[in-house]
Amino acid sequence: MSVVLHEKIQDVREELVFKTAVDMAGLFSEPPIDPLFFFGIYGLRVEDYDFIDSQNIEAVTIAHADGYITLVNPMFREKFPRRYRATLAHELGHIVLGHFSMFSGQEQPGDFPEDTKKILEREAWEFAGELLVPGFMLKREKTLDLKKLTDTFQVTKSTMEWRLQKNGLIFSDFPEENFWEK
Ligand SMILES: [Zn+2]
């Protein structure tokens, strides 16, 4: 099967990701930002799904003729609620950044070339981070107390460390991959 690329993506579109996330976060006056709110206002469906054979799958979004459906693994919501919020924000990122409309026909992101998939994944995580912990809100907190910040923004410690670093508020060699940690 050949995949036709309408828009060639060479790298993470930092500006688009940032602007989209900040505009959306701006609808909230203070943290925590609830990603489900956006699924609601955009009329996007979210449903629990039993990923029987692959319990480590957190969520999957599928594009169909009438829109999108995001299937979520309820186990993650129960065991790792903060991680779950990040996963919802990530799936939202794929949708609002137009990842599903970059390709023609019925292709799903799973069919995309490997290098493109990596960039789109990265964009969705960057979006999730900026939406859940917008720089403008983070700077308003005027504290670097990790416990306080993670509770205020309802994110994991690794997400918060990543956001603090990204916003130039801490300087460490914290590896970005740890954001994927539960
Ligand atoms: Zn993804």
Boltz pocket constraint, residues with backbone or C-beta under 6 A from the ligand:
constraints:
  - pocket:
      binder: B
      contacts: [[A, 90], [A, 94], [A, 120], [A, 121], [A, 124]]
      max_distance: 6.0
